[in-house]
Amino acid sequence: MSNADLILGGLKLLVFGMGMVYFFLILMIIAMNLMQKVLAPFAAAFEPAPKAAPKPKASSGDDAQLAAIAAAAVECARGK
């Protein structure tokens, strides 16, 4: 076997291998699209439940009380 025959055989194998991969990827895309269409009616069953509404923030009265507590703590720390 000559070098040209070996290179030609390698190129044939390369094209065949890449063709098989390309064919498999096309087949996989077709199968995924088919599964998407078949399972679309059941999609709502797998949706996560809506989360509960977040708790409302503290009112301004609570903020004022917290500010007063923080100010008292700072004064206490400075006094020592």
Sequence and secondary structure as in RCSB ss.txt:
>XXXX:A:sequence
MSNADLILGGLKLLVFGMGMVYFFLILMIIAMNLMQKVLAPFAAAFEPAPKAAPKPKASSGDDAQLAAIAAAAVE
CARGK
>XXXX:A:secstr
  HHHHHHHHHHHHHHHHHHHHHHHHHHHHHHHHHHHHHGGGGGGGS            HHHHHHHHHHHHHHHH
HHHH 
